[in-house]
Amino acid sequence: MDKIAATRRKGKWTGRMPILGYDVDRSGGRPRLVVNAQTAARVWEIFRLYLSLGVLLPVVEELARRGWRNNRWITRQGVEPGGRALDKNSMWHLLTNVTCLGIVSRRTKPTP
């Protein structure tokens, strides 16, 4: 767990799928998250919509009307997952993700 915490303190990305608003930069050793200005603006708009509407489903419907989708990325094996329509579940994960707020979390072992 200490290695994961140290890696995250250095700004390295230890996850698989990048969060909407970020890209994974694989240059220079370990991958790290970098802000994608275009999709980050969309994330801000999603938060604004949610704050103005106050309910998740109308936000999902508005984003579907706009045709907004999740990130697409390329894995090390060359597979391109992602690019699906934003649904209620993915919106909930985005709105509750602390990384969008610039906070890096890590799992800790439960104390006995």
Secondary structure, DSSP 8 states (H G I E B T S, - for coil): -HHHHHHHHTTB---SS--TTEEEE-SSSS-EEEE-HHHHHHHHHHHHHHHHH-SHHHHHHHHHHHT-B--B---TTS---B--B--HHHHHHHHT-GGGGT----------
